[in-house]
Amino acid sequence: MTEQRVRWGILATGGMSATFTADLVDLPDAEVVAVASRSAEPAKAFAERFGIPRAYGDWESLARDEEVDVVYVATPHSAHRAAAGLMLEAGRDVLCEKPFTLNAREARELVALARDNGRFLMEAMWMYCHPMVRRLKALVDDGAIGEVRSVQADFGLAGHLLPEARNGALPASHRLRDPALGGGALLDLGVYPVSFTQLLLGEPSDVAARAVLSEEGVDLQTGALLSWESGALASVHCSIVGGTATSASVTGSKGRIDIPYGFFFPDRFTLHRDGRDPEEFTADPADGPRASLKHEAAEVMRALRAGETESPLVPLDGTLAVMRTLDTIRERVGVRYPGEATGTLGVTPA
């Protein structure tokens, strides 16, 4: 890594990679120097689109590129373990998209690999780096609403309205319905309400869940009730068959915080303290577009310059805890992906 600039490699050329790469433009100390895909043509097209000097038609060439400081991994969920692992073994630092891996076992393997090799690794849970979410967490931590009693959060989209939909539904071949790609609502969308809840309450002590499954065996919508020994409860829901409010509410012993649409990248939220008028908190325009991914990129670069191997905003132990909860929910509703044997899911301890 150079003193002034951090040199990024991009692995995969889909929508998330495009959004992330475009947002790096807002960071003058970031430079995208290489992109890789499984074949040359998409890598070349992506490189031309964003003015990236090197394009590789295989992952290994990116892993061997000594002029890359950190790699952003945005492959399908099912490839996160292999892709991030390859980069770590080659000496690259890694920012890996959510869900971090398919299951907690794969997550533990990646974390162990990073720690054994002294490499930086972070899940791209951009919500944790978002200025408004950090502000909300600070208020909760400072006791603005007292002890947290309950959390409600949901994230659902109307799959039948997506451009790829056919005859009013997503085709079975779509990544959101394909078990081989880690399909289903939980890993793609449910990771947000679960992560939001655990940001405030930590890992739950018990999990109950129900789901509606597709013919392929992935969850079309899932609801879960999480509980803690403190008496706190959380209700989380995700769906790929209906657009939900995508909102959240945190209730404490002395008040409540309500977050409207887009709770994981809010531009405002309302604090209700018992016996006081509501307080509206709004985003600072200087922070840029509410959906910008630049904040997580900036946190990665800050950590690399500080010589840190993980971020205090997105700690690896927290990522592992979220993966255990996702595993437990899948265990409860009966969703398994190819290659997952019975008993391999990292279920949340009771």
C-alpha positions in Angstrom: 0.0 0.0 0.0 1.3 3.4 -0.9 1.5 6.2 1.7 -1.2 8.3 0.1 -3.3 6.0 -2.0 -4.9 2.5 -1.5 -5.0 0.4 -4.6 -8.1 -1.7 -5.0 -8.8 -4.8 -7.0 -12.4 -5.7 -7.9 -13.5 -9.3 -8.1 -16.7 -9.8 -10.0 -18.4 -7.4 -12.4 -22.0 -7.4 -11.4 -24.2 -4.6 -10.0 -22.7 -4.4 -6.6 -19.2 -4.2 -8.0 -20.3 -1.4 -10.3 -21.9 0.6 -7.5 -18.9 0.1 -5.2 -16.4 1.1 -7.9 -18.4 4.2 -8.8 -18.6 5.3 -5.1 -14.8 5.0 -4.8 -14.6 8.0 -7.1 -15.7 10.1 -4.0 -12.5 9.0 -2.2 -9.5 10.8 -3.7 -7.1 8.5 -1.9 -8.6 5.4 -3.5 -7.4 3.9 -6.9 -8.9 1.0 -8.7 -6.1 -0.7 -10.5 -7.5 -4.1 -11.5 -10.6 -6.1 -12.0 -11.2 -9.8 -12.5 -14.0 -12.1 -13.6 -14.2 -15.8 -14.5 -13.8 -14.8 -18.2 -12.0 -12.1 -20.0 -14.8 -10.3 -21.8 -16.8 -9.1 -18.8 -13.6 -8.0 -17.0 -12.5 -6.0 -20.1 -15.9 -4.4 -20.4 -15.9 -3.4 -16.7 -12.4 -2.1 -17.0 -13.3 0.1 -20.0 -16.4 1.4 -18.2 -14.5 2.6 -15.2 -11.0 3.3 -16.7 -9.3 0.4 -14.8 -5.8 -0.3 -16.2 -5.8 -4.1 -15.8 -8.5 -6.7 -16.5 -8.1 -10.4 -15.8 -10.2 -13.3 -17.0 -9.4 -15.4 -14.0 -9.2 -14.9 -10.2 -5.7 -16.2 -9.8 -4.1 -13.3 -11.8 -5.8 -10.8 -9.5 -4.6 -12.7 -6.5 -1.0 -12.6 -7.8 -1.1 -8.9 -8.7 1.5 -7.3 -6.3 0.2 -3.8 -7.1 -3.2 -4.6 -5.5 -3.5 -3.7 -1.8 -7.0 -4.9 -1.1 -9.6 -6.8 -3.0 -13.4 -6.2 -3.0 -15.1 -9.5 -3.4 -18.7 -9.4 -4.9 -19.2 -12.8 -6.4 -22.4 -14.8 -5.7 -22.8 -15.8 -2.1 -21.7 -19.4 -2.8 -18.3 -18.3 -4.1 -17.3 -15.9 -1.2 -15.4 -18.6 0.7 -13.3 -19.6 -2.3 -12.8 -16.1 -3.7 -11.9 -14.4 -0.4 -9.8 -17.4 0.6 -7.8 -17.3 -2.6 -7.0 -13.6 -2.1 -6.0 -14.0 1.6 -3.7 -16.9 0.8 -2.0 -14.8 -1.9 -1.4 -12.0 0.6 -4.2 -9.6 -0.4 -6.4 -7.9 2.2 -10.1 -8.4 1.6 -13.5 -6.7 1.8 -16.1 -9.4 1.2 -19.7 -8.7 0.4 -22.6 -9.8 2.6 -23.6 -12.4 3.5 -20.0 -13.1 4.4 -20.3 -16.7 3.4 -22.9 -19.4 3.0 -22.7 -20.6 6.6 -20.8 -20.1 9.8 -18.4 -23.0 9.1 -17.1 -21.2 6.0 -17.0 -17.9 7.9 -14.8 -19.5 10.6 -12.5 -20.8 8.0 -12.0 -17.4 6.4 -11.5 -15.6 9.7 -8.9 -18.2 10.7 -7.1 -17.8 7.4 -7.0 -14.1 7.7 -5.8 -14.2 11.3 -3.2 -16.9 10.7 -1.8 -14.9 7.8 -2.0 -11.5 9.4 -4.3 -10.1 6.7 -7.1 -7.6 6.9 -10.6 -9.0 6.4 -14.0 -7.3 6.7 -17.5 -8.1 5.8 -19.0 -5.4 3.5 -21.8 -4.6 6.0 -22.0 -1.0 4.9 -24.8 -0.4 7.3 -22.4 -0.5 10.2 -20.3 2.2 8.6 -23.2 4.5 7.6 -23.0 7.8 9.6 -26.7 7.8 10.5 -26.6 4.2 11.8 -23.5 5.0 13.8 -25.3 8.0 15.2 -28.3 5.8 16.2 -26.1 3.3 17.9 -24.3 6.0 19.8 -27.6 7.2 21.1 -28.6 3.8 22.2 -25.3 3.1 23.8 -25.5 6.4 25.7 -28.9 5.4 27.2 -31.1 7.7 25.2 -33.9 5.2 25.3 -32.8 3.2 28.3 -32.3 -0.5 28.2 -33.3 -2.0 24.8 -36.4 -4.1 25.2 -37.3 -4.9 21.6 -36.3 -4.4 18.0 -38.4 -4.8 14.8 -36.9 -4.7 11.3 -37.9 -6.0 7.9 -36.6 -6.0 4.4 -38.7 -7.3 1.5 -38.8 -6.7 -2.2 -41.5 -7.5 -4.8 -39.6 -10.1 -6.9 -42.4 -10.2 -9.5 -41.6 -6.5 -10.3 -37.9 -7.1 -11.0 -36.9 -6.9 -14.7 -35.9 -10.5 -14.7 -39.4 -11.7 -13.6 -41.4 -13.8 -16.0 -45.2 -14.3 -15.7 -45.4 -12.5 -12.4 -42.6 -14.3 -10.6 -38.8 -14.7 -10.6 -37.7 -17.7 -12.7 -36.2 -20.7 -10.9 -32.9 -19.9 -12.5 -32.7 -16.5 -10.9 -29.9 -16.1 -8.3 -32.5 -15.4 -5.6 -34.1 -18.8 -6.2 -31.1 -20.9 -7.1 -29.8 -23.0 -4.1 -26.5 -23.4 -5.8 -26.0 -19.6 -5.5 -27.2 -19.4 -1.9 -30.6 -18.1 -3.0 -33.5 -17.1 -0.9 -34.6 -14.1 1.1 -32.7 -14.7 4.2 -29.1 -14.5 3.0 -29.7 -11.8 0.5 -32.1 -9.5 2.5 -32.6 -11.0 6.0 -28.9 -10.4 6.8 -29.7 -6.7 7.2 -32.4 -6.9 9.9 -30.5 -9.6 11.7 -27.3 -7.6 11.6 -29.1 -4.4 12.7 -30.6 -6.3 15.6 -27.2 -7.8 16.7 -25.5 -4.4 16.3 -27.7 -3.3 19.2 -28.2 -6.5 21.2 -25.4 -8.9 20.3 -26.0 -12.6 19.6 -29.4 -13.9 20.7 -29.7 -16.8 23.2 -32.6 -18.4 21.3 -34.1 -18.3 17.9 -37.6 -19.3 16.6 -38.4 -19.1 12.9 -40.9 -19.9 10.1 -40.6 -19.6 6.4 -42.4 -20.2 3.1 -40.1 -22.2 0.8 -39.9 -22.4 -3.0 -40.0 -25.6 -5.0 -36.2 -25.3 -5.2 -36.0 -25.3 -1.4 -35.0 -21.7 -0.8 -37.0 -19.3 1.4 -39.4 -17.0 -0.3 -40.1 -15.2 3.0 -38.9 -15.8 6.5 -39.9 -14.5 9.9 -37.8 -15.0 13.0 -38.2 -14.2 16.7 -34.9 -13.7 18.5 -34.6 -13.5 22.2 -31.9 -12.6 24.8 -31.4 -13.6 28.4 -32.0 -9.9 29.3 -35.6 -10.3 28.3 -35.2 -8.4 25.0 -36.9 -9.6 21.9 -36.5 -8.9 18.2 -38.8 -9.6 15.3 -37.2 -9.8 11.9 -38.7 -10.5 8.5 -37.5 -10.8 4.9 -39.2 -11.5 1.6 -38.6 -11.8 -2.1 -42.3 -12.0 -2.9 -43.6 -8.7 -1.5 -42.2 -5.2 -1.0 -42.2 -4.4 2.7 -41.8 -1.1 4.6 -38.1 -1.9 5.0 -38.2 0.0 8.3 -37.1 -0.6 11.8 -38.0 0.4 15.4 -36.0 0.1 18.6 -37.9 0.3 21.8 -36.2 0.8 25.2 -37.3 1.2 28.8 -37.3 5.0 28.4 -38.2 5.6 24.8 -38.1 4.5 21.2 -36.3 5.2 17.9 -38.2 4.9 14.6 -36.4 4.5 11.3 -38.5 4.9 8.1 -37.9 3.2 4.7 -34.3 2.1 4.2 -33.4 1.5 7.8 -29.9 0.3 6.8 -29.1 3.5 5.0 -31.3 6.1 6.6 -31.4 9.8 5.9 -33.4 10.4 9.0 -34.8 8.8 12.2 -37.0 10.0 15.1 -36.1 9.7 18.8 -39.0 9.5 21.2 -38.0 10.0 24.8 -40.6 9.4 27.4 -42.2 12.7 28.5 -40.4 14.8 25.8 -41.2 16.0 22.3 -39.9 13.8 19.5 -36.5 14.7 18.1 -35.8 14.4 14.4 -32.2 13.4 13.3 -31.3 14.1 9.7 -28.2 13.2 7.7 -25.4 15.7 7.0 -25.4 16.5 3.3 -21.6 16.4 3.5 -21.8 12.7 4.0 -23.0 12.2 0.4 -25.8 10.2 -1.0 -27.6 8.1 1.6 -26.9 4.8 -0.3 -23.2 5.5 -0.8 -20.8 2.6 -0.2 -17.9 5.0 0.2 -18.1 5.0 4.0 -17.2 1.3 4.2 -14.4 1.8 1.7 -13.1 4.7 3.8 -13.2 2.5 6.9 -11.2 -0.2 5.2 -8.5 2.3 4.1 -8.4 3.9 7.5 -7.8 0.5 9.1 -5.1 -0.5 6.5 -3.2 2.7 7.1 -3.4 2.1 10.9 -2.0 -1.4 10.4 -5.2 -3.0 11.7 -6.3 -6.5 10.5 -10.0 -5.9 11.3 -12.3 -3.0 11.7 -13.8 -2.0 15.1 -16.9 -1.0 13.2 -17.4 -4.4 11.6 -15.5 -6.8 13.9 -15.0 -10.3 12.7 -16.5 -11.8 15.9 -19.7 -9.9 15.2 -19.8 -11.2 11.6 -19.3 -14.8 12.9 -22.2 -14.2 15.4 -24.5 -13.1 12.6 -23.6 -16.1 10.5 -24.4 -18.4 13.5 -27.9 -16.7 13.7 -28.5 -17.1 10.0 -27.5 -20.8 10.2 -29.9 -21.3 13.1 -32.8 -19.7 11.2 -32.0 -21.9 8.2 -31.9 -24.9 10.5 -35.3 -24.0 12.0 -37.0 -23.6 8.6 -35.2 -26.4 6.7 -33.1 -24.6 4.1 -29.9 -26.3 3.1 -27.6 -25.6 0.2 -25.8 -28.1 -1.9 -22.8 -29.7 -0.1 -24.1 -28.8 3.4 -24.4 -32.0 5.4 -26.7 -32.5 8.4 -25.1 -31.1 11.5 -22.6 -28.7 9.7 -24.5 -25.5 10.3 -23.1 -23.3 13.1 -26.2 -23.1 15.2 -26.5 -20.3 17.8 -25.9 -21.7 21.3 -28.9 -22.1 23.4 
